[in-house]
Amino acid sequence: MRHLVKYIILFLLVLPMNVLMAQESQEDERTPKRSEQPYLIVRGSVRERDTYKPIEKVNIEVNGGAYTITDGDGKFSIRARKGDELIIRHKDFETIYYTIESEERITVEVEPADSGPIATSKFKQRIKSFNALIDSVSKYKKNDVEKSIEFVGEALAQSKSLKQNAEAYLVLAEVYMHWKQFDLAVTNYRMSLQNAITNEAKLGLAKAYELNKNYQESLDTYNDINRKELSNYQLVLLYEGLGDTYFIIKDYEASVNAYSEGLNVAERHLIKPKVVDLNSKIAQAYSGKGEAEKAEDFFDSSLILAEQQTKKRELEEKETVAEFRNINRNYSEEIELRKQIIDDVKDVENDSTLNNESPLTLQKQNYKIGSAYFLQKDYDSAISYLEESITEADERGDLVVKKDANRKLSDVYVNAGDYDKAKLAFEAYKEVVDELYIRRDQELSQADRRRQKMIDQQNRITLLLKDIELNSSLASARDKNQQIIIYSLVLGLVLLLITGLFMFKYIKQQRLANNLLALKSLRSQMNPHFIFNALNSVNSFIASNDERTANKYLSDFSFLMRAVLENSEEDFIPLEKEIELLELYTKLEHFRFQDKFDYSINVSDDVEVSEYKIPPMLLQPYIENAVWHGLRYKSEKGHLRITIDKKSANEINIVITDDGIGRARSKALKTENQKKQTSKGMGNIQKRVAILNNMYKDKVDVVVDNYQDHDDTGTKVVVTLKKD
């Protein structure tokens, strides 16, 4: 195979000032060593020159550092420092070397191989157009928002996959984040995730929620991310983002915990810039909690670590610590730190321009030093620095600092007793306020116009996508073959549903028949069981030659048996009838064991018993168990209580309690022959309740538990009955 010709086309995605930053590669005494440079995220793609066909599984390596390969679209993302050498290797072309200058997007194009499929012209044009448009978005996002949004709209029109849609929306969300349109950023991050789930979009959405003051949504989004899928750097960003959100809502304890987790990951994997940031943020969180000593320790660490980073990062950390000193009224140390910033800030300005929003500007530092001297009542020093601040602010057009410095200078003169100068300073303050008001009004109008343009362009993108979807739907509708297939599938689905419905009804009928048969079988077992136990009681009276009691008992028993047999074929009977049967049955049992227990049956006044129905013979076995296995063995006289109370508007509780010996002792007293026998009554009740609940949607619920914690624990049965 012939040798491949290689070349690299670079598309930079940063502001023109970043071109100037490339000159920093010429190291001088002020430039930090390469090992101290912060990490950058370098993205790129590898493709064939003529066909624009992406090349996958290309080896991408940073000399002595990170390693990755290109994906199916020929794209890669790798972490590197400025000045590192990127090595690009593949079996089909010669190795390519490239030096990293900034956080950029790199497009590597190579001659196509002799063998292998050739991309169609349509595919070639699509890949070329989409990638070029996305590159253009990133290039213009910091200095021309309108162009960036237009490029996104064109990219979405060229997109032919959900993955490309997701990438376009993600880039657009980043544009809105840069321009502080956080609500629009939220919308586009979510649209990106609707097309393809990526951790980059999830982290961006969580941050956008935080900046848009949707704090709970931010926390939920961060916590929903699978941390095992994140890279080490992304994991640090997640914990840092959580900490930032907790800090804003003043949950300082949670903020410290999140920052600490992130710090552990950053230290473990040598992510040095984040080690500095997180030490500083932990200190600020402790300061917010009012724990100044702990904050002091972390600020000491952050200052030391910041000195190992760039000069700008070092000064930024000194500014943060100076603010901490101010909050804690340590004005002398605050002044010392700010003077150090003034001494070194000119070196930073030689490498990069500081705009008026930066906290490091000379006018802001002089103003804050003057304010600190004022609080120390050193008025001469305060006047000197405030006047210097006004001069610097005037030169740089910083009306905000000029306004504040004039107002502060007026206060200083008042305290110093020089009222004439105080008046002049206050007059100057009013003039600046008027000028600032006019400028602010202009800026707000400009910002409103810019935002409205963004919203209009966003709406056009939405309409464009709807048009594309509509056209696609209309084209599909005109395809008769597809219509035939769809109608056939719908017809088949309908037939399948009808068949399924008939099958479901048949199975339901069979299940109902089986349940009815099972209930009949269980009822047939319940009646002989009850009759056997009752006749035992009659036999007991006859054996004791108590004919009068036996006759009375037999008369009541015959009435009870007639009622039981009448109800034996019913699934449910009125609750009134069941209460009457319970009263009669309990009375019969009390005849035999008068010396063992007393009983009471209470129905609450708010219970309308006529509105409820209950399975026949449901409660009798529990009363029988209470008497025969609990109260009968009690040494002193016990009590059996049956209460019916209202639980809710549609439910009542029937509670059967006894203070007998309890289930555990009763089981222990059984003979070996009794243990071999299976309890029919309780088992049948459980089966009946299960079948009835299945048929009537959980109408009855039964719970059996101990009644009390004394020696005679007793038993408590709670039957919950629902209204029809």
Disulfide bonds with the S-S distance in Angstrom:
none
